[in-house]
Amino acid sequence: MFTTKRIKFGSKETAKIEKLYIESFPENERFSFDMMLRNEKGHYETFAFYDNGNFCGFAILLNSLDISHIIYFATLPELRGKGLGTKALDAIGRIKSGMRIIVDIEREIPGCAENEIRRRRKNFYLRNGYSETEVRYCWQEEYYEILVSGGKLSREDFGNFWKALGIKKNTSEG
């Protein structure tokens, strides 16, 4: 049975999530883990996913307006390819029903050694009901594109999302 649990700062699951977070995301793409879990401004949500009671992954979402942005999403490496990511996205979709859910993914770049991984990641989201948008940007010397579920997303919508959070975000092609 697949289950989802909202995680608060200091929860016993925190160490497992932080370990997977550090293993899954390059240092230049990580925010302060404690800051996200402390959630002092009320915009972040962290979820842990369990398969038959065993921790299998997590998602950290950033919420503003009618948009929930999956900023970090990972399953344990040994459990990838077993349908758990799809179950996790379904759970997020149920929890965030009525909201647009967005995710940013690294864009394919001609000659990039990571293109096959990037292509597989994009196809995973497309298979799970996400659509391409016009939003592209560069952050921390990496090029991203935004995919959306539950509606459409323009550059203006994406800019307004960040503006409501008090953060200026460059949505140019980069």
Secondary structure as GFF3:
##gff-version 3
##sequence-region A 1 174
A	DSSP	beta_strand	2	7	.	.	.	ID=ss1
A	DSSP	alpha_helix	14	24	.	.	.	ID=ss2
A	DSSP	three_ten_helix	27	29	.	.	.	ID=ss3
A	DSSP	alpha_helix	33	38	.	.	.	ID=ss4
A	DSSP	beta_strand	44	51	.	.	.	ID=ss5
A	DSSP	beta_strand	54	64	.	.	.	ID=ss6
A	DSSP	beta_strand	67	75	.	.	.	ID=ss7
A	DSSP	three_ten_helix	77	79	.	.	.	ID=ss8
A	DSSP	alpha_helix	84	95	.	.	.	ID=ss9
A	DSSP	beta_strand	100	106	.	.	.	ID=ss10
A	DSSP	alpha_helix	115	127	.	.	.	ID=ss11
A	DSSP	beta_strand	131	139	.	.	.	ID=ss12
A	DSSP	beta_strand	142	149	.	.	.	ID=ss13
A	DSSP	alpha_helix	155	164	.	.	.	ID=ss14
###
